[in-house]
Amino acid sequence: MNILVKHAIRLKNTVRRHLGVLELKIKYGKQVQMGKFHFRDGFNVYVEGNGKLKIGDNCFFNNHCSITARDSIKIG
């Protein structure tokens, strides 16, 4: 694979991941606190009712992981 194409794909994936994190922060406000973590495609977060989610630094979520917070969850 051409090295330029490889870097373009990495850049696209990085931007998409960062926009996803931004979307979570905007959607859930102070109910979701996040450090620096990484995730792959299909990462979903649901915060219901009085739920709160805190994800610390250096966490990794593989493909198609889902977190549902109905109460308080702290990871990392």
N, C-alpha and C positions, 0 to 999 in steps of 0.2 A: 504494500500500500504506500502510496506517495506520502512522504513525511508532512507535506503541507496539508493534505486531506486529513491525516491523522490528528494534527494539531487543531484543525478546524472542528473536527468532531469532538475533541476534548473540550474546546472552548464552548461549543454549543451545550454540551452536557453540564459544564460548570455553571454557565449562565442560567440554565433551566433549573438546576438545583437551588441556586441562590434566590431566584424568583419565587420558587416554591416556599422557601423559608420566609421570605418577605410576605407572601400571601398568608401564611399561618399567623405571623405576628399581627398583621392588619385585621384578620378575621376574628381572632380570639383575644386580642388586646392583652391585658395583664393576667389572663388565665393561663397563658403559655409563656414560660421563660426558657430560653435556649442559650446554651453556650456554643462553642465551636464543635460541631459534629458533622458526620458525613452520612449520606444515604444514597441508595440506588433507586431505580425506577419503581414506581408503585408504592411509595411510602405514603401512608395515610394516617392522619391524626384526627380523632373525634373527641371533643370535650363537651360533655353533656351536663346540664344543670349546674350544680355548684362545683363541678370537677375542676381540678387544677393540675397542670403538667409542668414539670421542670426537667429538662434534659441538660446534663452537664457537659463539660468538655470531653473530647476524645472518645465519643461514642460512635458506633457504626451500626447502621441498619441495612440489611441486605435487601434484595429484590422482594417486592410485594409484602413488606411488613406493615402491620396496622397496630395502632395504639388507640384504645378507647378509655377515656378517663371519666369516671362517674364520681370519683372521690379524688383524693390527692395522690399523685404518682410522682416519684422522684427517681430518675435514672442517671447514673454516672456521678 
